[in-house]
Amino acid sequence: MSSPGFTALPDQPLANSFALPARACCLYQVDDVDALPEALRQAGSTALMLGGGSNLLFVTEQIDSAVQVLDKRIEMSENHGERISITASAGVIWHAFVMHCLAAGAYGLENLALIPGTVGAAPIQNIGAYGVEVMDLIEQVQVHDRHSGQTRWWSHAECGFSYRDSAFKADPQRYAVLRVKFRLWRQPRLQLAYAGLDTELARAGIRTPTPQDVAAAVIRIRQRKLPDPQRIGNAGSFFKNPIVPQSKADALRAQYPNLPVFPAGQSDFGKLSAAWLIDQCGWKGKRQGDAGVSAEHALVLVNHGAARGSELLALAREIAASVATRFGVAIEPEPRLIGAHW
Ligand code: EPU
């Protein structure tokens, strides 16, 4: 069935980077993002909004309907002095967008190269890596509210961004992103403070890096440290780094001097490394059937082939329980669970 701007396809597989079996009785593919509200209305209130499928864990294998935006338009809009505004539709592939901006001389996103997913998913979990979070570069987000039926642009402040979180993530069924308007820099403003990034540039013999050099270094680090979802199913970091009161971080630091603690962006709180906590509990490289913990990075759960979503979730719960028992710290999943609650 086809309507202007979207097509409804019966019984479709749902691509997801965990490579889990999942199907929708009806998949609405949206080619023109302005038709998204109507596609969502026809798909029904329980329809799942899919991005690139790179931050989902399908615990249920069959859903009624899903909606996916394929619109990949990018508009270089206004220049304001040293800033440049670029608007991208939700279906643009994130990494392609980063590379497009770099080639167009619009800077600031280079540390976010190679993150899987789409532009539409980026603000929902405020994607971040190597010292940059996407909220730093977002001016506005065009959002459809499925409860009120309204579509409008939300200001940066309304989006309620924080570490791997936003106002949209609080109720992911309610809000659908149509477009994101970015505010980038016309001159490079490099963020090189993240440990490992400077080392990677030095290793390549680069003293005065360009934004392209930074993107290339980030790509090399990610390829080395994180398992490639094309080869082995995974959703990147499975757990968020826990934010705890500074007094708790200090007490743990006294007991475990090697524990990494990072600024949490809020006074009196510290952000711990979930990878380190999980690694210390002996999980790295462990496997239960086809559900496992990556041997490359303790924060990444992997599907060795035929794991079910329920098996990955059971493994995640065991990991979280062991971290809670040993360190008294609660860790929470970063990907959205479909058909289960944490
Ligand atoms: N570490 C271990 N064992 C490991 C891996 C790491 O102990 O197996 C420790 C090390 O001490 C290391 C520290 O953990 O110094 C931090 O590791 P890393 O630099 O890889 O960063 P992360 O905190 O584990 C976060 C993001 C990643 C992002 C990197 C780089 C979250 C949940 N994850 O990982 O994002 O790429 O920083 O900025 O914040 C994602 O969200 O999917 C993701 C991959």
Residues whose N, C-alpha, C, O or C-beta is under 5 A from the ligand:
A	BS01	EPU	G128 A129 Y130 G131 A235 G236 S237 F239 K240 N241 P260 S273 A275 W276 D279 E296 H297 A298 L299
